[in-house]
């Protein structure tokens, strides 16, 4: 068995890691592909310190993002429920449907916060009533709000 070589990736490599990651690879893979293509460099004590410094900076950035998401969650839950007005037909059925963009617009009007519509999960809404929507603000922070669909 050949011994493995430890390298630091300088670019993202699929199925191996992201830039700045420490990886153990086979010597031939390192010598013939990663190093000549400038995807990785040999590990030195100075590079290890740089990698640790980058990881600490990234960890701090992630903590700040999580804290901002928790503040947004508190503001959204303080609002309680949002009203969305839609045109109504027979049997309280609405024309069209309530979309995530409608929810984003209602949040923008109520709180002044911008939310990414791709993080919003709403049930299929076809009638007037109250529904719950989940808003993913961060990988670990999710807010839940009530949506009242009313006749316009």
N, C-alpha and C positions, 0 to 999 in steps of 0.2 A: 504494500500500500504506500502510495506516495503521500508525503506530508502536505498539508494544506497551507496556503499562503494567505496572510491577512492584508487586505487592501482597503483604501478609502475611495469610494466612488466619487467621481467629479461630475458625472452626469447621471440622470435616471436611466437605469437598465431594467427592461421588463423582466419579470420573474426573478430578479436578483435584489433590487433595492433602489432607493432614491439617492439623490445627490447628498453627500456627506455621511452616508451610512458606512459602518465598518462591516466588511464581509470576509468570509473565509471561502476561498475558491481553490480549485486544483491549479497546480503550477503551470500546466500547459495552457489552460484557459486564460490565466493572467498574462503569461508571457506572449501568447500568440494572438490574443484578441483584445482583452481589456486595456492593457498598457499601450500597445501600438495605436489603438483607436482613440486614445486619450479619454477612456471611460473611467479609469482608475489610476491611482498612484500608490506607491509603496508607503507603508506606515512608518512614520518617524515620531519621536516624542513631541516635536513641535506641531505636527499635523494632528496628533491625538489631542493636544491642548486646544487647537482650533476647533476640532470636532466637538469637544465638550462645551466650549464657549458657545458654538452655534446651537447646540442642543438646549443649553440653558436659556438663550435668547428666545428660541422657539417655544419652550415651555412657558416662559413669562408671557409671550404673546398669546398663547392659547388660554392662559389664566385670565388675561384681560378680556379676551373675546367672550369667555364664559361668564365673566362678571357683567359685561354689557348685556348679554343675553338674559341674565337673571333680572337685571333692571328693567329690560323690556317686558319680561314676563310679569313682573309686579305691576307695571303700568297697564298692561293689557287686562290683567285680572281685576284691576281697580275699576276699569271701565264697565265691566260686567257683561252687558249684552249690546249688540249692535243691531240697528234696524236697516234692513234693505228693502226698498220699495220696488215692487214689480207689478206689471199689468196683470189683471186677473180675468179669467174667463169663467165658464160654468164650474160648479162644484168646488169653488176656491182653487182651481187649478191655475197655475201661473203660465204665462206665455214664455217659452224658452226655459232656461234653468238658471240657478244661481251659480256663478262661476267663481273660481278663486280670485279672479281679477276684481269682481264685485266686492269680495271680502276685503281685498287689499285696499280698494278705494274707500270702503267704510272705515277701516282702521286708520287710514291716512286722514280722513275727515275728523274722526273722533279724537285721535291722540297726536297726530302730526308725525308719527313714526313711519318709516319706510320698511316694509316687510317684503321678503322675497316670496312671490306667489307659489314657487315650486315647493316651498316648505309647508304649504297649507293643505290639509286633508279635510274635505267636507263630504257628507253623505249626499246621495242623490236627492235633490230638492225639487219637487214638482208641485207642491201645494203650499198654501199659507201655513204658518206655524213657527214653532221654535225648534231649532236644531243646534247641535254642538259641533264645533270645528276645532281640530287640533292644529296648532301652529308650532312647527319645529324651528326653534330659534338657534339652537346649537345642538351638537351631537348628544349632549347630556341634558339639555333644557327644552322642555315642551310646555307650551301654554294652551289652556283650553278656554274657549269663549263661547257664549251663546249667540246665535244669530236668529233674529226675529224677522221673518219674511212677512211683510205687510202689503196691503193693496195700495197702489199709487193713485 
